[in-house]
Amino acid sequence: NTQLRGMFAALITAMKDDQSFCPTRQKEVTKAVLSQGLDGLYVGGSSGESGLLNTKELLDQQGVVAEAAADQGKKLIAHVGAPNLRDSIALAQNAARLGYHGLSALPPHAYPFSDGEIISYYRELSAATNLPMIVYEVPVRTNRPLPLPVLSEILQLKNVAGIKFTSQDLFKFSQLKAVHPDKIFYFGFDEIYLSAGVLGADGGIGSTYNVMGKLYASLNTAINAGDLAEAQRLQEISQQFVSELLEVGVLPGIKAIMQARGIGAGPTRAPLCALSEKASEIAARMANDPRFT
Ligand code: NAY
């Protein structure tokens, strides 16, 4: 699993102007994001608006991204979490056929499932292919932090290789890591990646990497080299940027920046908020800021 370490952009989904999925723009976006020097892509996740896409669109997207990323030596992780296990398995098997290197899935959260139902979901989904599975802890999306023993049990399932930890609870992160030193630990809050990095995170997966990939690649290099002054400098730049983005909506903001760079990512899909004038204003300022690229 060590080959899955590193910094991954949680790839955004390109839409046509009418908010339908756009394969042509998706190719362009994929190439632009990969040109920044990151280790790979996390495809079809929250940042990819996957909760707003249907399964056919997600299957199409996996193919388009695999094609655009071919021969670039980058790692591809497919997020395959869907409201039901059947669709999740279809997405996982498609990703395996396409040559993806890993899978990941949000815990099922469309109903208040029992811990047992969540564990069974991961057991069956992970067994559906031979790919390494990355569990996803993200209470801001599921409204439910999974208890340490439940996460620990999931990490021991066949093919489960690690966790994408998107929670502020860094003590829990360390406790889990102490019990599972052989698993891969990604951190998912871009604005505080440094904190998890110094606690030994193996990599990061984030939305703002789409437009500041070079900065996060350098941040990871600085942490690995023990250059904390440089790491802090880079993290503070990312924090300024994330603060501004949070005001206009992270995903519309990222898409506006792409637009301002001449990369057609299209709009976000409703009910995500549409691009505001303020987002365009921020985007115009940030698009060519040398600190971000
Ligand atoms: C994904 O697509 O599943 C992600 O990786 C999401 C990562 C993002 N987390 C959430 C909860 O949206 O990049 C972060 C986040 O947008 C960023 O840190 C700003 O808070």
Boltz pocket constraint, residues with backbone or C-beta under 6 A from the ligand:
constraints:
  - pocket:
      binder: B
      contacts: [[A, 10], [A, 11], [A, 42], [A, 44], [A, 45], [A, 46], [A, 47], [A, 48], [A, 138], [A, 140], [A, 141], [A, 166], [A, 188], [A, 189], [A, 190], [A, 191], [A, 205], [A, 206], [A, 207], [A, 208], [A, 242], [A, 250]]
      max_distance: 6.0
